[in-house]
Amino acid sequence: MSMSSIPSSSPGGKRYGWVEKIGNKVPHPFLLFIYLIAVLIAATAILSALNVGVQNPTDGSRVVVKNLLSVEGLH
């Protein structure tokens, strides 16, 4: 099979070319996981400093956000 017989791009391939461009710019899944963990740690630090909490609907007790970097959050 010669190179001239292979189509350079199919008509359907052009339609989804933007998906490939965006997909190539997305970081590696491992790095995405690390970034999301960093965002989660920062969010818990901020929310725990603001003493944010919700009421437990079963017993009415208040459940507050725990900082993931605190001793309580690490256990």
N, CA, C, O and CB atoms as a CASP TS submission, in Angstrom:
PFRMAT TS
TARGET T0000
AUTHOR 0000-0000-0000
METHOD Language model
MODEL 1
PARENT N/A
ATOM      1  N   MET     1       0.851  -1.163   0.000  1.00  0.00           N
ATOM      2  CA  MET     1       0.000   0.000   0.000  1.00  0.00           C
ATOM      3  C   MET     1       0.899   1.229   0.000  1.00  0.00           C
ATOM      4  O   MET     1       1.746   1.382   0.880  1.00  0.00           O
ATOM      5  CB  MET     1      -0.969  -0.004   1.218  1.00  0.00           C
ATOM      6  N   SER     2       0.723   2.069  -0.946  1.00  0.00           N
ATOM      7  CA  SER     2       1.561   3.259  -1.030  1.00  0.00           C
ATOM      8  C   SER     2       0.969   4.385  -0.189  1.00  0.00           C
ATOM      9  O   SER     2      -0.209   4.352   0.167  1.00  0.00           O
ATOM     10  CB  SER     2       1.719   3.707  -2.492  1.00  0.00           C
ATOM     11  N   MET     3       1.784   5.365   0.120  1.00  0.00           N
ATOM     12  CA  MET     3       1.344   6.493   0.941  1.00  0.00           C
ATOM     13  C   MET     3       0.296   7.343   0.230  1.00  0.00           C
ATOM     14  O   MET     3      -0.503   8.012   0.885  1.00  0.00           O
ATOM     15  CB  MET     3       2.535   7.359   1.320  1.00  0.00           C
ATOM     16  N   SER     4       0.289   7.326  -1.093  1.00  0.00           N
ATOM     17  CA  SER     4      -0.676   8.141  -1.829  1.00  0.00           C
ATOM     18  C   SER     4      -2.093   7.590  -1.718  1.00  0.00           C
ATOM     19  O   SER     4      -3.055   8.329  -1.931  1.00  0.00           O
ATOM     20  CB  SER     4      -0.275   8.232  -3.290  1.00  0.00           C
ATOM     21  N   SER     5      -2.244   6.308  -1.389  1.00  0.00           N
ATOM     22  CA  SER     5      -3.579   5.730  -1.294  1.00  0.00           C
ATOM     23  C   SER     5      -4.209   5.916   0.084  1.00  0.00           C
ATOM     24  O   SER     5      -5.390   5.617   0.261  1.00  0.00           O
ATOM     25  CB  SER     5      -3.522   4.263  -1.629  1.00  0.00           C
ATOM     26  N   ILE     6      -3.443   6.405   1.067  1.00  0.00           N
ATOM     27  CA  ILE     6      -3.983   6.633   2.402  1.00  0.00           C
ATOM     28  C   ILE     6      -4.534   8.055   2.464  1.00  0.00           C
ATOM     29  O   ILE     6      -3.797   9.008   2.212  1.00  0.00           O
ATOM     30  CB  ILE     6      -2.894   6.404   3.502  1.00  0.00           C
ATOM     31  N   PRO     7      -5.817   8.217   2.795  1.00  0.00           N
ATOM     32  CA  PRO     7      -6.378   9.570   2.858  1.00  0.00           C
ATOM     33  C   PRO     7      -5.752  10.364   4.007  1.00  0.00           C
ATOM     34  O   PRO     7      -5.535   9.833   5.096  1.00  0.00           O
ATOM     35  CB  PRO     7      -7.912   9.512   3.025  1.00  0.00           C
ATOM     36  N   SER     8      -5.467  11.635   3.748  1.00  0.00           N
ATOM     37  CA  SER     8      -4.826  12.461   4.772  1.00  0.00           C
ATOM     38  C   SER     8      -5.782  12.782   5.903  1.00  0.00           C
ATOM     39  O   SER     8      -5.386  12.796   7.069  1.00  0.00           O
ATOM     40  CB  SER     8      -4.297  13.749   4.162  1.00  0.00           C
ATOM     41  N   SER     9      -7.029  13.040   5.573  1.00  0.00           N
ATOM     42  CA  SER     9      -8.031  13.247   6.615  1.00  0.00           C
ATOM     43  C   SER     9      -9.395  12.922   6.044  1.00  0.00           C
ATOM     44  O   SER     9      -9.705  13.264   4.903  1.00  0.00           O
ATOM     45  CB  SER     9      -7.991  14.703   7.160  1.00  0.00           C
ATOM     46  N   SER    10     -10.195  12.267   6.838  1.00  0.00           N
ATOM     47  CA  SER    10     -11.533  11.912   6.390  1.00  0.00           C
ATOM     48  C   SER    10     -12.470  13.088   6.652  1.00  0.00           C
ATOM     49  O   SER    10     -12.154  13.949   7.473  1.00  0.00           O
ATOM     50  CB  SER    10     -12.040  10.626   7.103  1.00  0.00           C
ATOM     51  N   PRO    11     -13.608  13.140   5.977  1.00  0.00           N
ATOM     52  CA  PRO    11     -14.553  14.235   6.218  1.00  0.00           C
ATOM     53  C   PRO    11     -15.041  14.269   7.663  1.00  0.00           C
ATOM     54  O   PRO    11     -15.246  15.347   8.222  1.00  0.00           O
ATOM     55  CB  PRO    11     -15.742  14.111   5.280  1.00  0.00           C
ATOM     56  N   GLY    12     -15.226  13.109   8.264  1.00  0.00           N
ATOM     57  CA  GLY    12     -15.654  13.067   9.661  1.00  0.00           C
ATOM     58  C   GLY    12     -14.553  13.457  10.617  1.00  0.00           C
ATOM     59  O   GLY    12     -14.821  13.935  11.719  1.00  0.00           O
ATOM     60  N   GLY    13     -13.308  13.256  10.202  1.00  0.00           N
ATOM     61  CA  GLY    13     -12.174  13.599  11.055  1.00  0.00           C
ATOM     62  C   GLY    13     -12.024  15.089  11.258  1.00  0.00           C
ATOM     63  O   GLY    13     -11.592  15.529  12.324  1.00  0.00           O
ATOM     64  N   LYS    14     -12.372  15.869  10.259  1.00  0.00           N
ATOM     65  CA  LYS    14     -12.288  17.328  10.387  1.00  0.00           C
ATOM     66  C   LYS    14     -13.329  17.850  11.365  1.00  0.00           C
ATOM     67  O   LYS    14     -13.105  18.844  12.056  1.00  0.00           O
ATOM     68  CB  LYS    14     -12.471  18.001   9.021  1.00  0.00           C
ATOM     69  N   ARG    15     -14.451  17.181  11.414  1.00  0.00           N
ATOM     70  CA  ARG    15     -15.540  17.612  12.281  1.00  0.00           C
ATOM     71  C   ARG    15     -15.145  17.533  13.757  1.00  0.00           C
ATOM     72  O   ARG    15     -15.563  18.366  14.561  1.00  0.00           O
ATOM     73  CB  ARG    15     -16.783  16.763  12.023  1.00  0.00           C
ATOM     74  N   TYR    16     -14.351  16.543  14.105  1.00  0.00           N
ATOM     75  CA  TYR    16     -13.955  16.349  15.497  1.00  0.00           C
ATOM     76  C   TYR    16     -12.504  16.724  15.747  1.00  0.00           C
ATOM     77  O   TYR    16     -11.918  16.298  16.743  1.00  0.00           O
ATOM     78  CB  TYR    16     -14.181  14.917  15.901  1.00  0.00           C
ATOM     79  N   GLY    17     -11.928  17.499  14.876  1.00  0.00           N
ATOM     80  CA  GLY    17     -10.545  17.926  15.038  1.00  0.00           C
ATOM     81  C   GLY    17     -10.336  18.765  16.285  1.00  0.00           C
ATOM     82  O   GLY    17      -9.270  18.710  16.898  1.00  0.00           O
ATOM     83  N   TRP    18     -11.354  19.551  16.671  1.00  0.00           N
ATOM     84  CA  TRP    18     -11.239  20.379  17.872  1.00  0.00           C
ATOM     85  C   TRP    18     -11.140  19.526  19.125  1.00  0.00           C
ATOM     86  O   TRP    18     -10.498  19.927  20.096  1.00  0.00           O
ATOM     87  CB  TRP    18     -12.430  21.325  17.981  1.00  0.00           C
ATOM     88  N   VAL    19     -11.765  18.356  19.118  1.00  0.00           N
ATOM     89  CA  VAL    19     -11.676  17.458  20.273  1.00  0.00           C
ATOM     90  C   VAL    19     -10.239  16.997  20.461  1.00  0.00           C
ATOM     91  O   VAL    19      -9.735  16.945  21.583  1.00  0.00           O
ATOM     92  CB  VAL    19     -12.615  16.239  20.101  1.00  0.00           C
ATOM     93  N   GLU    20      -9.586  16.666  19.361  1.00  0.00           N
ATOM     94  CA  GLU    20      -8.198  16.225  19.445  1.00  0.00           C
ATOM     95  C   GLU    20      -7.289  17.362  19.899  1.00  0.00           C
ATOM     96  O   GLU    20      -6.363  17.137  20.678  1.00  0.00           O
ATOM     97  CB  GLU    20      -7.729  15.683  18.095  1.00  0.00           C
ATOM     98  N   LYS    21      -7.540  18.574  19.422  1.00  0.00           N
ATOM     99  CA  LYS    21      -6.719  19.720  19.830  1.00  0.00           C
ATOM    100  C   LYS    21      -6.845  19.976  21.327  1.00  0.00           C
ATOM    101  O   LYS    21      -5.844  20.202  22.007  1.00  0.00           O
ATOM    102  CB  LYS    21      -7.123  20.980  19.046  1.00  0.00           C
ATOM    103  N   ILE    22      -8.070  19.941  21.839  1.00  0.00           N
ATOM    104  CA  ILE    22      -8.285  20.152  23.274  1.00  0.00           C
ATOM    105  C   ILE    22      -7.710  18.987  24.066  1.00  0.00           C
ATOM    106  O   ILE    22      -7.096  19.191  25.113  1.00  0.00           O
ATOM    107  CB  ILE    22      -9.788  20.322  23.585  1.00  0.00           C
ATOM    108  N   GLY    23      -7.905  17.771  23.575  1.00  0.00           N
ATOM    109  CA  GLY    23      -7.387  16.592  24.262  1.00  0.00           C
ATOM    110  C   GLY    23      -5.877  16.584  24.352  1.00  0.00           C
ATOM    111  O   GLY    23      -5.319  16.082  25.328  1.00  0.00           O
ATOM    112  N   ASN    24      -5.211  17.126  23.360  1.00  0.00           N
ATOM    113  CA  ASN    24      -3.755  17.186  23.400  1.00  0.00           C
ATOM    114  C   ASN    24      -3.251  18.216  24.400  1.00  0.00           C
ATOM    115  O   ASN    24      -2.115  18.117  24.864  1.00  0.00           O
ATOM    116  CB  ASN    24      -3.213  17.500  22.026  1.00  0.00           C
ATOM    117  N   LYS    25      -4.075  19.202  24.741  1.00  0.00           N
ATOM    118  CA  LYS    25      -3.671  20.240  25.691  1.00  0.00           C
ATOM    119  C   LYS    25      -3.935  19.838  27.143  1.00  0.00           C
ATOM    120  O   LYS    25      -3.387  20.450  28.061  1.00  0.00           O
ATOM    121  CB  LYS    25      -4.401  21.535  25.381  1.00  0.00           C
ATOM    122  N   VAL    26      -4.756  18.831  27.358  1.00  0.00           N
ATOM    123  CA  VAL    26      -5.082  18.386  28.714  1.00  0.00           C
ATOM    124  C   VAL    26      -3.868  17.683  29.313  1.00  0.00           C
ATOM    125  O   VAL    26      -3.226  16.876  28.642  1.00  0.00           O
ATOM    126  CB  VAL    26      -6.324  17.439  28.711  1.00  0.00           C
ATOM    127  N   PRO    27      -3.547  17.987  30.584  1.00  0.00           N
ATOM    128  CA  PRO    27      -2.396  17.327  31.204  1.00  0.00           C
ATOM    129  C   PRO    27      -2.620  15.823  31.392  1.00  0.00           C
ATOM    130  O   PRO    27      -3.727  15.313  31.217  1.00  0.00           O
ATOM    131  CB  PRO    27      -2.091  17.973  32.549  1.00  0.00           C
ATOM    132  N   HIS    28      -1.559  15.147  31.747  1.00  0.00           N
ATOM    133  CA  HIS    28      -1.598  13.711  32.013  1.00  0.00           C
ATOM    134  C   HIS    28      -2.589  13.443  33.153  1.00  0.00           C
ATOM    135  O   HIS    28      -2.687  14.260  34.069  1.00  0.00           O
ATOM    136  CB  HIS    28      -0.172  13.167  32.370  1.00  0.00           C
ATOM    137  N   PRO    29      -3.324  12.328  33.124  1.00  0.00           N
ATOM    138  CA  PRO    29      -4.297  12.033  34.180  1.00  0.00           C
ATOM    139  C   PRO    29      -3.701  12.036  35.586  1.00  0.00           C
ATOM    140  O   PRO    29      -4.376  12.437  36.534  1.00  0.00           O
ATOM    141  CB  PRO    29      -4.928  10.698  33.918  1.00  0.00           C
ATOM    142  N   PHE    30      -2.454  11.600  35.739  1.00  0.00           N
ATOM    143  CA  PHE    30      -1.819  11.627  37.058  1.00  0.00           C
ATOM    144  C   PHE    30      -1.695  13.059  37.564  1.00  0.00           C
ATOM    145  O   PHE    30      -1.951  13.328  38.738  1.00  0.00           O
ATOM    146  CB  PHE    30      -0.434  10.960  37.006  1.00  0.00           C
ATOM    147  N   LEU    31      -1.303  13.976  36.686  1.00  0.00           N
ATOM    148  CA  LEU    31      -1.185  15.376  37.089  1.00  0.00           C
ATOM    149  C   LEU    31      -2.551  15.982  37.397  1.00  0.00           C
ATOM    150  O   LEU    31      -2.678  16.782  38.324  1.00  0.00           O
ATOM    151  CB  LEU    31      -0.488  16.187  35.996  1.00  0.00           C
ATOM    152  N   LEU    32      -3.573  15.609  36.629  1.00  0.00           N
ATOM    153  CA  LEU    32      -4.922  16.081  36.940  1.00  0.00           C
ATOM    154  C   LEU    32      -5.344  15.632  38.334  1.00  0.00           C
ATOM    155  O   LEU    32      -5.950  16.403  39.078  1.00  0.00           O
ATOM    156  CB  LEU    32      -5.926  15.570  35.893  1.00  0.00           C
ATOM    157  N   PHE    33      -5.028  14.400  38.689  1.00  0.00           N
ATOM    158  CA  PHE    33      -5.344  13.867  40.005  1.00  0.00           C
ATOM    159  C   PHE    33      -4.627  14.668  41.094  1.00  0.00           C
ATOM    160  O   PHE    33      -5.232  15.012  42.109  1.00  0.00           O
ATOM    161  CB  PHE    33      -4.958  12.379  40.089  1.00  0.00           C
ATOM    162  N   ILE    34      -3.350  14.966  40.891  1.00  0.00           N
ATOM    163  CA  ILE    34      -2.578  15.742  41.863  1.00  0.00           C
ATOM    164  C   ILE    34      -3.154  17.150  41.995  1.00  0.00           C
ATOM    165  O   ILE    34      -3.277  17.665  43.106  1.00  0.00           O
ATOM    166  CB  ILE    34      -1.090  15.808  41.451  1.00  0.00           C
ATOM    167  N   TYR    35      -3.510  17.777  40.868  1.00  0.00           N
ATOM    168  CA  TYR    35      -4.099  19.121  40.908  1.00  0.00           C
ATOM    169  C   TYR    35      -5.414  19.114  41.678  1.00  0.00           C
ATOM    170  O   TYR    35      -5.670  20.018  42.474  1.00  0.00           O
ATOM    171  CB  TYR    35      -4.325  19.655  39.483  1.00  0.00           C
ATOM    172  N   LEU    36      -6.248  18.107  41.449  1.00  0.00           N
ATOM    173  CA  LEU    36      -7.529  18.031  42.155  1.00  0.00           C
ATOM    174  C   LEU    36      -7.337  17.806  43.651  1.00  0.00           C
ATOM    175  O   LEU    36      -8.097  18.342  44.458  1.00  0.00           O
ATOM    176  CB  LEU    36      -8.387  16.914  41.569  1.00  0.00           C
ATOM    177  N   ILE    37      -6.336  17.023  44.030  1.00  0.00           N
ATOM    178  CA  ILE    37      -6.039  16.831  45.449  1.00  0.00           C
ATOM    179  C   ILE    37      -5.607  18.151  46.075  1.00  0.00           C
ATOM    180  O   ILE    37      -6.023  18.475  47.187  1.00  0.00           O
ATOM    181  CB  ILE    37      -4.941  15.760  45.639  1.00  0.00           C
ATOM    182  N   ALA    38      -4.772  18.918  45.365  1.00  0.00           N
ATOM    183  CA  ALA    38      -4.320  20.214  45.879  1.00  0.00           C
ATOM    184  C   ALA    38      -5.496  21.171  46.055  1.00  0.00           C
ATOM    185  O   ALA    38      -5.560  21.898  47.047  1.00  0.00           O
ATOM    186  CB  ALA    38      -3.273  20.831  44.934  1.00  0.00           C
ATOM    187  N   VAL    39      -6.423  21.178  45.105  1.00  0.00           N
ATOM    188  CA  VAL    39      -7.612  22.026  45.216  1.00  0.00           C
ATOM    189  C   VAL    39      -8.464  21.583  46.400  1.00  0.00           C
ATOM    190  O   VAL    39      -8.982  22.426  47.132  1.00  0.00           O
ATOM    191  CB  VAL    39      -8.441  21.981  43.910  1.00  0.00           C
ATOM    192  N   LEU    40      -8.615  20.293  46.597  1.00  0.00           N
ATOM    193  CA  LEU    40      -9.401  19.773  47.711  1.00  0.00           C
ATOM    194  C   LEU    40      -8.776  20.146  49.051  1.00  0.00           C
ATOM    195  O   LEU    40      -9.486  20.543  49.975  1.00  0.00           O
ATOM    196  CB  LEU    40      -9.537  18.257  47.601  1.00  0.00           C
ATOM    197  N   ILE    41      -7.457  20.022  49.165  1.00  0.00           N
ATOM    198  CA  ILE    41      -6.769  20.382  50.405  1.00  0.00           C
ATOM    199  C   ILE    41      -6.932  21.869  50.684  1.00  0.00           C
ATOM    200  O   ILE    41      -7.192  22.261  51.821  1.00  0.00           O
ATOM    201  CB  ILE    41      -5.274  20.012  50.329  1.00  0.00           C
ATOM    202  N   ALA    42      -6.782  22.700  49.657  1.00  0.00           N
ATOM    203  CA  ALA    42      -6.949  24.147  49.834  1.00  0.00           C
ATOM    204  C   ALA    42      -8.385  24.484  50.229  1.00  0.00           C
ATOM    205  O   ALA    42      -8.607  25.337  51.089  1.00  0.00           O
ATOM    206  CB  ALA    42      -6.566  24.895  48.542  1.00  0.00           C
ATOM    207  N   ALA    43      -9.353  23.824  49.610  1.00  0.00           N
ATOM    208  CA  ALA    43     -10.759  24.086  49.925  1.00  0.00           C
ATOM    209  C   ALA    43     -11.084  23.705  51.366  1.00  0.00           C
ATOM    210  O   ALA    43     -11.791  24.443  52.053  1.00  0.00           O
ATOM    211  CB  ALA    43     -11.672  23.320  48.963  1.00  0.00           C
ATOM    212  N   THR    44     -10.579  22.568  51.834  1.00  0.00           N
ATOM    213  CA  THR    44     -10.856  22.180  53.221  1.00  0.00           C
ATOM    214  C   THR    44     -10.164  23.119  54.199  1.00  0.00           C
ATOM    215  O   THR    44     -10.707  23.395  55.268  1.00  0.00           O
ATOM    216  CB  THR    44     -10.407  20.737  53.475  1.00  0.00           C
ATOM    217  N   ALA    45      -8.979  23.615  53.857  1.00  0.00           N
ATOM    218  CA  ALA    45      -8.288  24.559  54.735  1.00  0.00           C
ATOM    219  C   ALA    45      -9.085  25.854  54.857  1.00  0.00           C
ATOM    220  O   ALA    45      -9.250  26.384  55.956  1.00  0.00           O
ATOM    221  CB  ALA    45      -6.868  24.852  54.208  1.00  0.00           C
ATOM    222  N   ILE    46      -9.574  26.359  53.739  1.00  0.00           N
ATOM    223  CA  ILE    46     -10.340  27.613  53.751  1.00  0.00           C
ATOM    224  C   ILE    46     -11.672  27.428  54.463  1.00  0.00           C
ATOM    225  O   ILE    46     -12.045  28.245  55.305  1.00  0.00           O
ATOM    226  CB  ILE    46     -10.577  28.117  52.316  1.00  0.00           C
ATOM    227  N   LEU    47     -12.392  26.358  54.132  1.00  0.00           N
ATOM    228  CA  LEU    47     -13.712  26.141  54.730  1.00  0.00           C
ATOM    229  C   LEU    47     -13.630  25.839  56.222  1.00  0.00           C
ATOM    230  O   LEU    47     -14.515  26.236  56.979  1.00  0.00           O
ATOM    231  CB  LEU    47     -14.422  25.006  54.021  1.00  0.00           C
ATOM    232  N   SER    48     -12.584  25.143  56.655  1.00  0.00           N
ATOM    233  CA  SER    48     -12.450  24.880  58.089  1.00  0.00           C
ATOM    234  C   SER    48     -12.062  26.150  58.836  1.00  0.00           C
ATOM    235  O   SER    48     -12.468  26.333  59.984  1.00  0.00           O
ATOM    236  CB  SER    48     -11.407  23.778  58.341  1.00  0.00           C
ATOM    237  N   ALA    49     -11.281  27.035  58.206  1.00  0.00           N
ATOM    238  CA  ALA    49     -10.931  28.308  58.836  1.00  0.00           C
ATOM    239  C   ALA    49     -12.161  29.200  58.983  1.00  0.00           C
ATOM    240  O   ALA    49     -12.248  29.985  59.927  1.00  0.00           O
ATOM    241  CB  ALA    49      -9.849  29.031  58.019  1.00  0.00           C
ATOM    242  N   LEU    50     -13.103  29.084  58.062  1.00  0.00           N
ATOM    243  CA  LEU    50     -14.342  29.859  58.133  1.00  0.00           C
ATOM    244  C   LEU    50     -15.403  29.178  58.998  1.00  0.00           C
ATOM    245  O   LEU    50     -16.503  29.704  59.161  1.00  0.00           O
ATOM    246  CB  LEU    50     -14.890  30.086  56.735  1.00  0.00           C
ATOM    247  N   ASN    51     -15.075  28.014  59.550  1.00  0.00           N
ATOM    248  CA  ASN    51     -15.970  27.249  60.418  1.00  0.00           C
ATOM    249  C   ASN    51     -17.289  26.904  59.714  1.00  0.00           C
ATOM    250  O   ASN    51     -18.365  27.056  60.291  1.00  0.00           O
ATOM    251  CB  ASN    51     -16.254  28.034  61.699  1.00  0.00           C
ATOM    252  N   VAL    52     -17.196  26.450  58.492  1.00  0.00           N
ATOM    253  CA  VAL    52     -18.367  26.076  57.704  1.00  0.00           C
ATOM    254  C   VAL    52     -18.841  24.700  58.152  1.00  0.00           C
ATOM    255  O   VAL    52     -18.034  23.801  58.392  1.00  0.00           O
ATOM    256  CB  VAL    52     -18.047  26.085  56.178  1.00  0.00           C
ATOM    257  N   GLY    53     -20.137  24.548  58.260  1.00  0.00           N
ATOM    258  CA  GLY    53     -20.699  23.266  58.655  1.00  0.00           C
ATOM    259  C   GLY    53     -22.131  23.134  58.182  1.00  0.00           C
ATOM    260  O   GLY    53     -22.733  24.092  57.697  1.00  0.00           O
ATOM    261  N   VAL    54     -22.668  21.936  58.329  1.00  0.00           N
ATOM    262  CA  VAL    54     -24.058  21.658  57.968  1.00  0.00           C
ATOM    263  C   VAL    54     -24.713  20.892  59.108  1.00  0.00           C
ATOM    264  O   VAL    54     -24.041  20.358  59.990  1.00  0.00           O
ATOM    265  CB  VAL    54     -24.147  20.852  56.633  1.00  0.00           C
ATOM    266  N   GLN    55     -26.027  20.851  59.070  1.00  0.00           N
ATOM    267  CA  GLN    55     -26.766  20.126  60.095  1.00  0.00           C
ATOM    268  C   GLN    55     -27.066  18.720  59.603  1.00  0.00           C
ATOM    269  O   GLN    55     -27.554  18.533  58.489  1.00  0.00           O
ATOM    270  CB  GLN    55     -28.072  20.864  60.463  1.00  0.00           C
ATOM    271  N   ASN    56     -26.770  17.733  60.439  1.00  0.00           N
ATOM    272  CA  ASN    56     -27.064  16.343  60.121  1.00  0.00           C
ATOM    273  C   ASN    56     -28.577  16.146  60.234  1.00  0.00           C
ATOM    274  O   ASN    56     -29.145  16.385  61.300  1.00  0.00           O
ATOM    275  CB  ASN    56     -26.284  15.360  61.071  1.00  0.00           C
ATOM    276  N   PRO    57     -29.241  15.714  59.157  1.00  0.00           N
ATOM    277  CA  PRO    57     -30.698  15.597  59.204  1.00  0.00           C
ATOM    278  C   PRO    57     -31.204  14.469  60.104  1.00  0.00           C
ATOM    279  O   PRO    57     -32.361  14.507  60.524  1.00  0.00           O
ATOM    280  CB  PRO    57     -31.222  15.389  57.822  1.00  0.00           C
ATOM    281  N   THR    58     -30.384  13.477  60.411  1.00  0.00           N
ATOM    282  CA  THR    58     -30.874  12.352  61.213  1.00  0.00           C
ATOM    283  C   THR    58     -30.931  12.676  62.695  1.00  0.00           C
ATOM    284  O   THR    58     -31.908  12.340  63.363  1.00  0.00           O
ATOM    285  CB  THR    58     -29.999  11.141  60.997  1.00  0.00           C
ATOM    286  N   ASP    59     -29.888  13.331  63.225  1.00  0.00           N
ATOM    287  CA  ASP    59     -29.891  13.609  64.664  1.00  0.00           C
ATOM    288  C   ASP    59     -29.795  15.095  64.996  1.00  0.00           C
ATOM    289  O   ASP    59     -29.815  15.458  66.173  1.00  0.00           O
ATOM    290  CB  ASP    59     -28.753  12.882  65.319  1.00  0.00           C
ATOM    291  N   GLY    60     -29.692  15.952  64.003  1.00  0.00           N
ATOM    292  CA  GLY    60     -29.679  17.389  64.246  1.00  0.00           C
ATOM    293  C   GLY    60     -28.343  17.956  64.688  1.00  0.00           C
ATOM    294  O   GLY    60     -28.249  19.152  64.960  1.00  0.00           O
ATOM    295  N   SER    61     -27.309  17.133  64.768  1.00  0.00           N
ATOM    296  CA  SER    61     -26.000  17.637  65.194  1.00  0.00           C
ATOM    297  C   SER    61     -25.344  18.413  64.053  1.00  0.00           C
ATOM    298  O   SER    61     -25.685  18.232  62.885  1.00  0.00           O
ATOM    299  CB  SER    61     -25.084  16.469  65.653  1.00  0.00           C
ATOM    300  N   ARG    62     -24.396  19.280  64.414  1.00  0.00           N
ATOM    301  CA  ARG    62     -23.692  20.090  63.420  1.00  0.00           C
ATOM    302  C   ARG    62     -22.412  19.367  63.005  1.00  0.00           C
ATOM    303  O   ARG    62     -21.634  18.935  63.855  1.00  0.00           O
ATOM    304  CB  ARG    62     -23.369  21.513  63.981  1.00  0.00           C
ATOM    305  N   VAL    63     -22.202  19.238  61.707  1.00  0.00           N
ATOM    306  CA  VAL    63     -21.006  18.603  61.159  1.00  0.00           C
ATOM    307  C   VAL    63     -20.190  19.701  60.482  1.00  0.00           C
ATOM    308  O   VAL    63     -20.653  20.336  59.535  1.00  0.00           O
ATOM    309  CB  VAL    63     -21.370  17.439  60.147  1.00  0.00           C
ATOM    310  N   VAL    64     -18.959  19.919  60.980  1.00  0.00           N
ATOM    311  CA  VAL    64     -18.111  20.979  60.435  1.00  0.00           C
ATOM    312  C   VAL    64     -17.060  20.378  59.506  1.00  0.00           C
ATOM    313  O   VAL    64     -16.734  19.195  59.596  1.00  0.00           O
ATOM    314  CB  VAL    64     -17.432  21.781  61.574  1.00  0.00           C
ATOM    315  N   VAL    65     -16.540  21.216  58.615  1.00  0.00           N
ATOM    316  CA  VAL    65     -15.494  20.793  57.686  1.00  0.00           C
ATOM    317  C   VAL    65     -14.199  20.638  58.462  1.00  0.00           C
ATOM    318  O   VAL    65     -13.842  21.500  59.264  1.00  0.00           O
ATOM    319  CB  VAL    65     -15.325  21.811  56.515  1.00  0.00           C
ATOM    320  N   LYS    66     -13.487  19.523  58.220  1.00  0.00           N
ATOM    321  CA  LYS    66     -12.201  19.284  58.871  1.00  0.00           C
ATOM    322  C   LYS    66     -11.087  19.517  57.863  1.00  0.00           C
ATOM    323  O   LYS    66     -11.149  19.029  56.735  1.00  0.00           O
ATOM    324  CB  LYS    66     -12.124  17.844  59.457  1.00  0.00           C
ATOM    325  N   ASN    67     -10.074  20.259  58.269  1.00  0.00           N
ATOM    326  CA  ASN    67      -8.921  20.515  57.418  1.00  0.00           C
ATOM    327  C   ASN    67      -8.178  19.200  57.193  1.00  0.00           C
ATOM    328  O   ASN    67      -7.861  18.495  58.152  1.00  0.00           O
ATOM    329  CB  ASN    67      -7.983  21.589  58.050  1.00  0.00           C
ATOM    330  N   LEU    68      -7.901  18.867  55.940  1.00  0.00           N
ATOM    331  CA  LEU    68      -7.219  17.609  55.638  1.00  0.00           C
ATOM    332  C   LEU    68      -5.764  17.610  56.077  1.00  0.00           C
ATOM    333  O   LEU    68      -5.158  16.544  56.182  1.00  0.00           O
ATOM    334  CB  LEU    68      -7.297  17.323  54.160  1.00  0.00           C
ATOM    335  N   LEU    69      -5.189  18.777  56.335  1.00  0.00           N
ATOM    336  CA  LEU    69      -3.802  18.847  56.786  1.00  0.00           C
ATOM    337  C   LEU    69      -3.683  18.872  58.305  1.00  0.00           C
ATOM    338  O   LEU    69      -2.571  18.903  58.832  1.00  0.00           O
ATOM    339  CB  LEU    69      -3.134  20.070  56.206  1.00  0.00           C
ATOM    340  N   SER    70      -4.796  18.860  59.012  1.00  0.00           N
ATOM    341  CA  SER    70      -4.751  18.828  60.474  1.00  0.00           C
ATOM    342  C   SER    70      -4.526  17.396  60.951  1.00  0.00           C
ATOM    343  O   SER    70      -4.591  16.449  60.167  1.00  0.00           O
ATOM    344  CB  SER    70      -6.057  19.405  61.079  1.00  0.00           C
ATOM    345  N   VAL    71      -4.262  17.255  62.236  1.00  0.00           N
ATOM    346  CA  VAL    71      -4.067  15.919  62.812  1.00  0.00           C
ATOM    347  C   VAL    71      -5.346  15.101  62.651  1.00  0.00           C
ATOM    348  O   VAL    71      -5.291  13.914  62.330  1.00  0.00           O
ATOM    349  CB  VAL    71      -3.666  16.013  64.315  1.00  0.00           C
ATOM    350  N   GLU    72      -6.484  15.731  62.871  1.00  0.00           N
ATOM    351  CA  GLU    72      -7.765  15.048  62.724  1.00  0.00           C
ATOM    352  C   GLU    72      -8.010  14.627  61.273  1.00  0.00           C
ATOM    353  O   GLU    72      -8.560  13.555  61.020  1.00  0.00           O
ATOM    354  CB  GLU    72      -8.902  15.950  63.208  1.00  0.00           C
ATOM    355  N   GLY    73      -7.605  15.463  60.332  1.00  0.00           N
ATOM    356  CA  GLY    73      -7.819  15.170  58.919  1.00  0.00           C
ATOM    357  C   GLY    73      -6.896  14.095  58.378  1.00  0.00           C
ATOM    358  O   GLY    73      -7.242  13.411  57.415  1.00  0.00           O
ATOM    359  N   LEU    74      -5.729  13.937  58.982  1.00  0.00           N
ATOM    360  CA  LEU    74      -4.775  12.934  58.516  1.00  0.00           C
ATOM    361  C   LEU    74      -5.093  11.537  59.015  1.00  0.00           C
ATOM    362  O   LEU    74      -4.584  10.560  58.467  1.00  0.00           O
ATOM    363  CB  LEU    74      -3.391  13.310  58.944  1.00  0.00           C
ATOM    364  N   HIS    75      -5.915  11.422  60.034  1.00  0.00           N
ATOM    365  CA  HIS    75      -6.252  10.097  60.578  1.00  0.00           C
ATOM    366  C   HIS    75      -7.522   9.576  60.001  1.00  0.00           C
ATOM    367  O   HIS    75      -7.951   8.475  60.348  1.00  0.00           O
ATOM    368  CB  HIS    75      -6.368  10.141  62.076  1.00  0.00           C
TER
END
